[in-house]
Amino acid sequence: MKLAILGAGSVGRAVAQLSEAHGHSVIALADSRNAIVDSRGVNVNEALEHKMNQIPLGDSSLEDVFECEYEVLIEATPTTLESAEPAFSHIKQALEADRHVVLANKGPVAERFEDLQVIADESKGDLRFEATVGGGIPIMSTIEDIGPRNIESVKGILNGTSNFILTRMAAKNLSYGHVLAEAQELGVAEADPTFDVGGIDTALKCVIIANVLSGGGFSLSDAKIEGIQHISNHALNLSDSYDLTIRLVGEVAQGEINVAPTLVSKMSDLSVGGTQNIIQIQTAHAGVLTLAGAGAGGGPTASAIFLDLQRLKRDYV
Ligand code: HSE
């Protein structure tokens, strides 16, 4: 499919670089300042090399991107809260032009789910957002396949950065500040790491799940959120002596969204290490379904975007 990618951070770059191998063609790529548009296919490596050397991606504008013959808009700009702008307007413009939209940006589906549904319902284009939750784990497709009405609750570890910090603090007795700096160097943290460590990123993902399960009605303000900033090495060491550890757990159950550091048994599935994510789906008739895998980073998140593109191709091409 012909792709226009908005955002050239780790996710946008990974999608651009892996598109050809997945049978897609990037015909537009934009960062927050410039864009490159080429209907025969953008030379992705050259454009990204320019960006690395502080040279503009190309000499086109965002308006040029929206005027090109793209089939799918990939929205991979940084997540913003409340109005979820400018991502919301990007999506609106694409859907109103009857194009498909695939999101990595969590803001629009967490903060303005119903507004988006109205626009999507009037469009011939489809809106998909697998990459917004759980990186490479196909959680949205799984919920879609099982059917929201067959799901009672969802619980999991949905933030790779916090999990990396807690795992490493516990294993090496390193301070919170030291490990946070390491996590930032790894490049899995949000632009603003307070989203990760403050529990906001996990909460946004839980809100998106809640919206999908209930057909909308939730935004970040509905979530009870506590982050990991105040977890001490003492608390982790003490937990360890009882064969427990601390994980940042997000839960969607009975219309409530809770995110908080939680004691979990070191033997339990929830004690995944490093940047791994895990999601447990409590189904109505089939017990608990557990999905685990790489929850953050360019490659895994791009894989979720390619999964959405595959579904669009199956349903529309
Ligand atoms: N920063 C997030 C995480 C990845 O650490 O899980 C993007 O959702």
Residues whose N, C-alpha, C, O or C-beta is under 5 A from the ligand:
A	BS01	HSE	L158 N159 G160 T161 V188 A189 E190 D196 G295 A296
